[in-house]
């Protein structure tokens, strides 16, 4: 066995091990999110919603949006796609904009960031879809010629 095949086999093995670790981390994060969701629901049930102050609502909103960002991050760990990455970034930025009381410049920067991410998502999605379509067409043509 030469060095190149050993290197390829070792590289593939390491890649599979890393994928397994990512799934284990995703399972741990999902478990924590489930417990945090339980805490969030029990917080709503135990407190009178009609007597909730704006600071209580801000705390609730921060917790709920953190869970959403966590779920999107788990999705990103399970499926590495540009779309998932952009969704995580957009949710994290929008969560920060909604929960924190930002000044005008920070709010403008957040909006510009989200617009840039949406633009990137549009073009990355088109490039990815075009590659998938082109690969399917090439495979179909090969199948027809055989």
C-alpha positions as CSV (number, residue, x, y, z in Angstrom):
1,X,0.0,0.0,0.0
2,X,1.5,3.3,-1.0
3,X,1.4,6.5,0.9
4,X,-1.3,8.2,-1.3
5,X,-3.9,5.4,-0.8
6,X,-3.1,5.3,2.9
7,X,-3.5,9.1,3.1
8,X,-6.9,8.9,1.3
9,X,-8.1,6.0,3.5
10,X,-7.0,7.9,6.6
11,X,-8.6,11.1,5.4
12,X,-11.9,9.3,4.7
13,X,-11.8,7.7,8.1
14,X,-11.2,11.0,9.9
15,X,-14.0,12.6,7.9
16,X,-16.4,9.9,9.0
17,X,-15.3,10.2,12.6
18,X,-15.8,13.9,12.5
19,X,-19.3,13.5,11.0
20,X,-20.2,11.1,13.8
21,X,-18.9,13.6,16.4
22,X,-21.0,16.3,14.7
23,X,-24.1,14.1,15.0
24,X,-23.4,13.5,18.7
25,X,-23.0,17.2,19.4
26,X,-26.3,17.8,17.4
27,X,-28.0,15.2,19.6
28,X,-26.7,16.9,22.8
29,X,-27.8,20.3,21.6
30,X,-31.2,19.0,20.7
31,X,-31.6,17.4,24.1
32,X,-30.7,20.7,25.8
33,X,-33.1,22.6,23.5
34,X,-35.9,20.1,24.5
35,X,-35.2,20.8,28.2
36,X,-35.0,24.5,27.6
37,X,-38.3,24.4,25.7
38,X,-39.9,22.6,28.7
39,X,-38.6,25.4,30.9
40,X,-40.0,28.0,28.5
41,X,-43.4,26.4,28.5
42,X,-43.5,26.0,32.2
43,X,-42.5,29.7,32.6
44,X,-45.5,30.6,30.5
45,X,-47.8,28.3,32.4
46,X,-46.6,29.4,35.9
47,X,-46.8,33.1,35.2
48,X,-49.9,35.1,34.4
49,X,-49.5,36.1,30.7
50,X,-51.8,39.1,31.1
51,X,-49.7,40.4,34.0
52,X,-46.4,40.0,32.0
53,X,-44.3,43.2,31.9
54,X,-42.3,44.3,28.9
55,X,-39.0,43.1,30.5
56,X,-40.5,39.7,31.2
57,X,-41.6,39.5,27.6
58,X,-38.2,40.5,26.4
59,X,-36.6,37.8,28.5
60,X,-39.2,35.3,27.1
61,X,-38.5,36.4,23.5
62,X,-34.8,36.2,24.0
63,X,-35.1,32.6,25.3
64,X,-37.5,31.6,22.5
65,X,-35.4,33.1,19.7
66,X,-32.2,31.5,21.2
67,X,-33.9,28.1,20.9
68,X,-34.8,28.8,17.3
69,X,-31.2,29.8,16.5
70,X,-30.1,26.6,18.3
71,X,-32.4,24.4,16.2
72,X,-31.1,26.0,13.0
73,X,-27.6,25.4,14.2
74,X,-28.5,21.7,14.7
75,X,-29.9,21.6,11.2
76,X,-26.6,23.1,10.0
77,X,-24.6,20.4,11.8
78,X,-26.7,17.7,10.1
79,X,-26.7,19.2,6.6
80,X,-23.8,21.4,5.5
81,X,-25.4,23.6,2.9
82,X,-24.9,27.3,2.1
83,X,-28.6,27.8,2.6
84,X,-28.6,26.5,6.2
85,X,-25.5,28.5,7.0
86,X,-27.1,31.7,5.8
87,X,-30.4,30.9,7.7
88,X,-28.4,30.5,10.9
89,X,-26.6,33.8,10.4
90,X,-29.8,35.6,9.5
91,X,-31.6,34.3,12.5
92,X,-28.7,35.2,14.8
93,X,-28.6,38.7,13.5
94,X,-32.3,39.2,13.6
95,X,-32.5,37.8,17.1
96,X,-29.9,40.3,18.2
97,X,-31.8,43.1,16.5
98,X,-35.1,42.2,18.1
99,X,-34.0,41.3,21.6
100,X,-31.3,44.0,22.2
101,X,-32.0,47.7,22.2
102,X,-29.6,48.7,19.4
103,X,-28.8,52.2,18.4
104,X,-29.6,53.4,14.9
105,X,-26.2,52.6,13.3
106,X,-26.2,49.0,14.7
107,X,-29.8,48.5,13.5
108,X,-28.8,49.8,10.0
109,X,-25.8,47.5,10.0
110,X,-28.0,44.5,11.0
111,X,-30.5,45.3,8.2
112,X,-27.6,45.7,5.6
113,X,-26.2,42.4,6.8
114,X,-29.5,40.6,6.4
115,X,-29.9,42.1,2.9
116,X,-26.4,40.9,2.0
117,X,-27.2,37.4,3.3
118,X,-30.4,37.3,1.4
119,X,-28.6,38.3,-1.8
120,X,-25.9,35.7,-1.2
121,X,-28.6,33.1,-0.5
122,X,-30.3,33.9,-3.8
123,X,-27.1,33.6,-5.9
124,X,-25.7,30.6,-4.0
125,X,-29.0,28.8,-4.3
126,X,-29.2,29.4,-8.0
127,X,-25.6,28.2,-8.4
128,X,-26.2,25.1,-6.3
129,X,-29.5,24.3,-8.1
130,X,-27.9,24.8,-11.6
131,X,-25.0,22.4,-10.7
132,X,-27.5,19.8,-9.5
133,X,-29.6,20.2,-12.7
134,X,-26.6,20.1,-14.9
135,X,-25.3,16.9,-13.1
136,X,-28.7,15.2,-13.6
137,X,-28.7,16.2,-17.3
138,X,-25.2,14.8,-17.8
139,X,-26.2,11.5,-16.0
140,X,-29.3,11.2,-18.1
141,X,-27.3,11.7,-21.3
142,X,-24.8,9.1,-20.3
143,X,-27.6,6.6,-19.5
144,X,-29.1,7.2,-22.9
145,X,-25.9,6.6,-24.8
146,X,-25.2,3.3,-22.9
